[in-house]
């Protein structure tokens, strides 16, 4: 299972490159075992641990509102050594480390899209410290998994684990077709919820659901739309690979999910057309007979 | 019980009545006739009426004369297993009951029945002189497809300009898209609120809200935005109070993986909710996955339109694409909205869905989700009556240990 290795290398290289260029990057190293991670997390993680809904007024921050930019990537490999197990990387501001969360939508979009470097964040922070509005970060999430026994057949179940539902207290992923759009509650932030917390929660969920996982890294990007766009470019390529895996997995089950037959392309269309004509005549005759 | 929600429902229903044949025929021109396959913000911004013949047919099946209309539709020669909404539309067309439009815009759309209706409209002899434009919708969902279909929609605008001799007001289109984005955000917000247990209000308001926003003559107007604001605010209040639907003791939450059609909501689903506490959380139309229209440039706007049309519009999402996407949506809804069961109405006209019954059964079995396949007609209650559907669902909930 090495089809994603090239993207794991690309994502890792991108992070290293940003770090080398002096971008604000925060690394956190967690222990490998789930029980150890659980010992040091400020919120509850598990089925039904989230109340179900985070109302607009209870929202501290939205992550990945599509107008801000959003991207979710899931990669895995059968070479666990490729990953630095337990590492969480944050590129950009954290949920609670500044007043950036209080930016107005326009300020983030205008300044964030013009430059997209650390100076923006400093500038934005100074602009918005006294503002009150709850707003949104662009949001990129990269989950990388390694396990000697992971194969293409694990794709669907790993993808399903991405449906977080009510498993993280104070965090809800809003239903969304391709990207990731979520909310963090004020209550959770008051308990200390930040990206490290989210990374821990994801590690608990994935490692618990899939004992085959031997190493796991999580990366978050919250800088600007441009950085998210780079991830989106990777994501497009990754999606193509994923589609091939899905197609093959369905073939194993006995289905060709890309069959594109319809009436207009069917060889038997003339036969159906003839039958339809016969039925039409029959109905006309019947309706004449019945007056 | 009269409350804010029933008032909102009445308001939306009043507007939805406008989709039946007489009000549609009374539309002020220029009139674009289509069959459920156009991007509605375009005609709204262009200042012309858009009449959707599929919807007119579907609404015909809600009239007291539904059975007669369906039977007359069969006499037009369309296949017996063709969707009955299309049969009624065919009858309206062939009987000369539809006012002559100023132009026709169709596409190879999400279901074979609708495509057939498009062919009938384009080949209808009395309208031989009506200008026609056909778009080509790819059956795929990726950036290239969105861009491709966005170009088709852009070409449709040029076609409209040529036919009417008017120019598209691009500022107006942008304004309409801003309003549309606002409305979709509110609908998504309402969808979020349905995750609460118990469900805070009639979940069917999501379907009605989508129809009100997309299909009625009030579409993309501030009236609808205000309606949605009221809906979300009132529902948030109920979530805060921990209240469920008035008069309903919620016991089962289920997904109805199809359209609700013209009769199921008011009969079977309402009765299930009231008598058994079985709440239908979601159907095709109410499942919202919209991305806001990207207003950065004309190109991004049309690419967004392409994406909305191909991947995010009700029924296009479920019918145009792979079984994998269909199954993934089911899992997503069940997990996110805490559904206890999946009902596959297996509408006889939805051959795409019917071809996936075994796949969905297998999926549900693998995941331990109770699943019932009905095999009904969502437009014609004679095929499987509301009583039979109710009894089958009741028995299913009982044997699954859900009630």
Interface residues (C-beta under 8 A of the other chain):
Chain A: X52 X53 X54 X55 X56 X57 X66 X67 X159 X160 X163 X165 X166 X172 X173 X174 X175 X176 X177 X178 X179 X236 X239 X240 X246 X250 X253 X255 X257 X258 X260 X262 X263 X264 X272 X276 X277 X279 X280 X283 X284 X287
Chain B: X74 X75 X77 X78 X79 X80 X112 X115 X139 X142 X143 X181 X188 X189 X191 X192 X193 X195 X196 X197 X236 X239 X240 X288 X289 X291 X292 X311 X312 X322 X323 X324 X328 X331 X332 X333 X335 X336 X338 X359 X362
